[in-house]
């Protein structure tokens, strides 16, 4: 059991890390730049070889889009 809030926060942060082998990149961009970045990412790392995808996204109050792209580290 955690005795201090910081210990609890560290334990929760460590639990949130996924060890599934995917590499993740998070971006925060204006809407059109976000679309372009996602297209470039998927062109660079095609789904067939890298299992690439947009893992999650949200629109921020500023109108920007925050999104996470994921892919496998290698097709080999």
CNS distance restraints for C-alpha pairs under 8 A (distance, minus, plus):
assign (resid   2 and name CA) (resid   7 and name CA) 5.58 0.50 0.50
assign (resid   2 and name CA) (resid   8 and name CA) 5.33 0.50 0.50
assign (resid   3 and name CA) (resid   7 and name CA) 6.93 0.50 0.50
assign (resid   3 and name CA) (resid   8 and name CA) 7.72 0.50 0.50
assign (resid   4 and name CA) (resid   8 and name CA) 6.55 0.50 0.50
assign (resid   5 and name CA) (resid   9 and name CA) 6.17 0.50 0.50
assign (resid   6 and name CA) (resid  10 and name CA) 6.14 0.50 0.50
assign (resid   7 and name CA) (resid  11 and name CA) 6.15 0.50 0.50
assign (resid   8 and name CA) (resid  12 and name CA) 6.17 0.50 0.50
assign (resid   9 and name CA) (resid  13 and name CA) 6.08 0.50 0.50
assign (resid  10 and name CA) (resid  14 and name CA) 6.15 0.50 0.50
assign (resid  11 and name CA) (resid  15 and name CA) 6.29 0.50 0.50
assign (resid  12 and name CA) (resid  16 and name CA) 6.38 0.50 0.50
assign (resid  13 and name CA) (resid  17 and name CA) 6.93 0.50 0.50
assign (resid  21 and name CA) (resid  72 and name CA) 6.59 0.50 0.50
assign (resid  21 and name CA) (resid  73 and name CA) 7.53 0.50 0.50
assign (resid  22 and name CA) (resid  70 and name CA) 6.15 0.50 0.50
assign (resid  22 and name CA) (resid  71 and name CA) 5.39 0.50 0.50
assign (resid  22 and name CA) (resid  72 and name CA) 4.75 0.50 0.50
assign (resid  22 and name CA) (resid  73 and name CA) 6.56 0.50 0.50
assign (resid  23 and name CA) (resid  70 and name CA) 5.55 0.50 0.50
assign (resid  23 and name CA) (resid  71 and name CA) 5.41 0.50 0.50
assign (resid  23 and name CA) (resid  72 and name CA) 5.95 0.50 0.50
assign (resid  23 and name CA) (resid  73 and name CA) 6.11 0.50 0.50
assign (resid  24 and name CA) (resid  68 and name CA) 6.47 0.50 0.50
assign (resid  24 and name CA) (resid  69 and name CA) 5.62 0.50 0.50
assign (resid  24 and name CA) (resid  70 and name CA) 4.43 0.50 0.50
assign (resid  24 and name CA) (resid  71 and name CA) 6.67 0.50 0.50
assign (resid  25 and name CA) (resid  68 and name CA) 5.50 0.50 0.50
assign (resid  25 and name CA) (resid  69 and name CA) 5.36 0.50 0.50
assign (resid  25 and name CA) (resid  70 and name CA) 6.54 0.50 0.50
assign (resid  26 and name CA) (resid  66 and name CA) 7.08 0.50 0.50
assign (resid  26 and name CA) (resid  67 and name CA) 5.60 0.50 0.50
assign (resid  26 and name CA) (resid  68 and name CA) 4.20 0.50 0.50
assign (resid  26 and name CA) (resid  69 and name CA) 6.39 0.50 0.50
assign (resid  27 and name CA) (resid  34 and name CA) 7.72 0.50 0.50
assign (resid  27 and name CA) (resid  65 and name CA) 7.93 0.50 0.50
assign (resid  27 and name CA) (resid  66 and name CA) 5.59 0.50 0.50
assign (resid  27 and name CA) (resid  67 and name CA) 5.50 0.50 0.50
assign (resid  27 and name CA) (resid  68 and name CA) 6.38 0.50 0.50
assign (resid  28 and name CA) (resid  34 and name CA) 7.43 0.50 0.50
assign (resid  28 and name CA) (resid  64 and name CA) 6.47 0.50 0.50
assign (resid  28 and name CA) (resid  65 and name CA) 5.58 0.50 0.50
assign (resid  28 and name CA) (resid  66 and name CA) 4.26 0.50 0.50
assign (resid  28 and name CA) (resid  67 and name CA) 6.58 0.50 0.50
assign (resid  29 and name CA) (resid  33 and name CA) 5.88 0.50 0.50
assign (resid  29 and name CA) (resid  34 and name CA) 5.23 0.50 0.50
assign (resid  29 and name CA) (resid  64 and name CA) 5.38 0.50 0.50
assign (resid  29 and name CA) (resid  65 and name CA) 5.51 0.50 0.50
assign (resid  29 and name CA) (resid  66 and name CA) 6.60 0.50 0.50
assign (resid  30 and name CA) (resid  34 and name CA) 5.96 0.50 0.50
assign (resid  30 and name CA) (resid  63 and name CA) 6.89 0.50 0.50
assign (resid  30 and name CA) (resid  64 and name CA) 4.41 0.50 0.50
assign (resid  30 and name CA) (resid  65 and name CA) 5.97 0.50 0.50
assign (resid  31 and name CA) (resid  35 and name CA) 6.34 0.50 0.50
assign (resid  31 and name CA) (resid  63 and name CA) 7.43 0.50 0.50
assign (resid  31 and name CA) (resid  64 and name CA) 5.87 0.50 0.50
assign (resid  31 and name CA) (resid  65 and name CA) 5.77 0.50 0.50
assign (resid  32 and name CA) (resid  36 and name CA) 6.29 0.50 0.50
assign (resid  33 and name CA) (resid  37 and name CA) 6.04 0.50 0.50
assign (resid  34 and name CA) (resid  38 and name CA) 6.11 0.50 0.50
assign (resid  34 and name CA) (resid  65 and name CA) 6.55 0.50 0.50
assign (resid  35 and name CA) (resid  39 and name CA) 6.21 0.50 0.50
assign (resid  36 and name CA) (resid  40 and name CA) 6.16 0.50 0.50
assign (resid  37 and name CA) (resid  41 and name CA) 6.07 0.50 0.50
assign (resid  38 and name CA) (resid  42 and name CA) 6.17 0.50 0.50
assign (resid  38 and name CA) (resid  54 and name CA) 7.64 0.50 0.50
assign (resid  38 and name CA) (resid  69 and name CA) 7.59 0.50 0.50
assign (resid  39 and name CA) (resid  43 and name CA) 6.08 0.50 0.50
assign (resid  40 and name CA) (resid  44 and name CA) 6.06 0.50 0.50
assign (resid  41 and name CA) (resid  45 and name CA) 6.02 0.50 0.50
assign (resid  41 and name CA) (resid  69 and name CA) 7.91 0.50 0.50
assign (resid  42 and name CA) (resid  46 and name CA) 5.29 0.50 0.50
assign (resid  42 and name CA) (resid  47 and name CA) 6.98 0.50 0.50
assign (resid  42 and name CA) (resid  52 and name CA) 6.50 0.50 0.50
assign (resid  42 and name CA) (resid  53 and name CA) 7.32 0.50 0.50
assign (resid  45 and name CA) (resid  49 and name CA) 7.15 0.50 0.50
assign (resid  45 and name CA) (resid  50 and name CA) 5.80 0.50 0.50
assign (resid  45 and name CA) (resid  52 and name CA) 6.34 0.50 0.50
assign (resid  45 and name CA) (resid  71 and name CA) 7.30 0.50 0.50
assign (resid  46 and name CA) (resid  50 and name CA) 5.90 0.50 0.50
assign (resid  46 and name CA) (resid  51 and name CA) 7.03 0.50 0.50
assign (resid  46 and name CA) (resid  52 and name CA) 6.30 0.50 0.50
assign (resid  47 and name CA) (resid  51 and name CA) 4.17 0.50 0.50
assign (resid  47 and name CA) (resid  52 and name CA) 4.62 0.50 0.50
assign (resid  47 and name CA) (resid  53 and name CA) 7.04 0.50 0.50
assign (resid  48 and name CA) (resid  52 and name CA) 7.98 0.50 0.50
assign (resid  49 and name CA) (resid  74 and name CA) 7.93 0.50 0.50
assign (resid  49 and name CA) (resid  75 and name CA) 5.09 0.50 0.50
assign (resid  50 and name CA) (resid  71 and name CA) 5.43 0.50 0.50
assign (resid  50 and name CA) (resid  72 and name CA) 4.94 0.50 0.50
assign (resid  50 and name CA) (resid  73 and name CA) 7.25 0.50 0.50
assign (resid  50 and name CA) (resid  74 and name CA) 6.51 0.50 0.50
assign (resid  50 and name CA) (resid  75 and name CA) 5.54 0.50 0.50
assign (resid  51 and name CA) (resid  71 and name CA) 5.67 0.50 0.50
assign (resid  51 and name CA) (resid  72 and name CA) 6.31 0.50 0.50
assign (resid  52 and name CA) (resid  69 and name CA) 7.20 0.50 0.50
assign (resid  52 and name CA) (resid  70 and name CA) 5.53 0.50 0.50
assign (resid  52 and name CA) (resid  71 and name CA) 4.28 0.50 0.50
assign (resid  52 and name CA) (resid  72 and name CA) 7.04 0.50 0.50
assign (resid  53 and name CA) (resid  69 and name CA) 5.81 0.50 0.50
assign (resid  53 and name CA) (resid  70 and name CA) 5.60 0.50 0.50
assign (resid  53 and name CA) (resid  71 and name CA) 6.76 0.50 0.50
assign (resid  54 and name CA) (resid  67 and name CA) 7.09 0.50 0.50
assign (resid  54 and name CA) (resid  68 and name CA) 5.92 0.50 0.50
assign (resid  54 and name CA) (resid  69 and name CA) 4.55 0.50 0.50
assign (resid  54 and name CA) (resid  70 and name CA) 6.38 0.50 0.50
assign (resid  55 and name CA) (resid  67 and name CA) 7.46 0.50 0.50
assign (resid  55 and name CA) (resid  68 and name CA) 5.45 0.50 0.50
assign (resid  55 and name CA) (resid  69 and name CA) 5.55 0.50 0.50
assign (resid  55 and name CA) (resid  70 and name CA) 6.15 0.50 0.50
assign (resid  56 and name CA) (resid  67 and name CA) 5.64 0.50 0.50
assign (resid  56 and name CA) (resid  68 and name CA) 5.54 0.50 0.50
assign (resid  56 and name CA) (resid  69 and name CA) 7.57 0.50 0.50
assign (resid  57 and name CA) (resid  65 and name CA) 6.89 0.50 0.50
assign (resid  57 and name CA) (resid  66 and name CA) 5.52 0.50 0.50
assign (resid  57 and name CA) (resid  67 and name CA) 4.01 0.50 0.50
assign (resid  57 and name CA) (resid  68 and name CA) 6.42 0.50 0.50
assign (resid  58 and name CA) (resid  65 and name CA) 5.78 0.50 0.50
assign (resid  58 and name CA) (resid  66 and name CA) 5.44 0.50 0.50
assign (resid  58 and name CA) (resid  67 and name CA) 6.46 0.50 0.50
assign (resid  59 and name CA) (resid  63 and name CA) 6.07 0.50 0.50
assign (resid  59 and name CA) (resid  64 and name CA) 5.85 0.50 0.50
assign (resid  59 and name CA) (resid  65 and name CA) 4.59 0.50 0.50
assign (resid  59 and name CA) (resid  66 and name CA) 6.34 0.50 0.50
assign (resid  60 and name CA) (resid  64 and name CA) 5.39 0.50 0.50
assign (resid  60 and name CA) (resid  65 and name CA) 6.03 0.50 0.50
assign (resid  60 and name CA) (resid  66 and name CA) 6.98 0.50 0.50
